[in-house]
């Protein structure tokens, strides 16, 4: 069985900032962002903690802790 792809999605918030979301893709997340050029978060996407690095976030998502 292959590992699901982790997609990182940067989304503007209403205050002029940005939030980083992780989506695991097919089987683990949503199908919404699978074929879209303009990606956005979905109910299955996980918001990254602003205090953690991208590497730590990717490891947490890969472990399934998120």
Secondary structure, DSSP 8 states (H G I E B T S, - for coil): ------EEEEEE-TTS-EEEEEE--TTTS-STTSS-SS----TT-EE--TTS-HHHHHHHHHHT--
